[in-house]
Amino acid sequence: MIKFLKFNNSLGLQSGESKTKILPVDEISFVYYSGSNITEISMTNGTATVTTDQAAVPENAVVEAVQLAIKANPGSVVSAVNPPVGADGNRVKFRVQHNSLAQAFARSASGYSGGSGIGASNL
């Protein structure tokens, strides 16, 4: 099984973030579409939020892209998550942000409730 997922963080570049984001696969426990062009990746040390520039078709296509990347290259160390096609017919662009558990606790203490888990999928 691969060790890392690689995302092209093209939307994050506009905010001064790195072009590539790497997530360790062995820390991923759950991937789900939470609505409004956001896919959440629950990890042992927090949550990675994948935001897209437009709606993917179908809505949970980013969840499927993550799962395919994990299965795609079983002998490799890194596998790239291919952006799915969006509503306008072009591939979506990703922005990947990792929130540590400390940040997640701070958000929950402030009343943040998160998304609905539409299209939830186990790895």
Order of alpha helices (4+ residues) and beta strands (2+ residues): beta-alpha-beta-beta-beta-beta-alpha-beta-beta-alpha-beta
